[in-house]
Every structure is written in C-alpha cells, then in structure tokens.
C-alpha cells in the first residue's frame, strides 16, 4: 500500500502493517486520524520513522503516510 491517504475498511483492510522505513533521506511520517479534516485534534496517533515500523489501523480511520517505503500487511 503506497497511497498518501486511505480510508480503513474501504480503501485498505483493518489490521497491522509494516514498512521497512524511509524511502529517501527525508524520513517517513505516518498518521492515524479520526477523519480527513487535517485538524490536529483528529489525529489519533502519528510518528516519524528512521528505521522499520509497524502500525495497527481500525475500520473508519484515515491512514496517512509520506516518505515511507510501501506498507505491507503483517500476518
């Protein structure tokens, strides 16, 4: 999965995903949000990865990712 933003349950399946980390020297940012408003209070969790990482997403959430290698479903 390499979309910059996906609706969990419609554009991607709920579950745990992993990435090998940044796709370039600018880093890898991910975000789980309640909606696509872009407001800070919509963010459930987020992070910047320097190496590999995992995230679990639930139906109805928005998952955003920039600068990361592809996220692949774990298990």
ABEGO torsion letter per residue (X at the ends): XABABBBBGAABBBEBBBBAEBABAAEBBBBBBABAAGBAAABABBBBBABBBBBBBBBGBBBBBBGBBBBBBBX
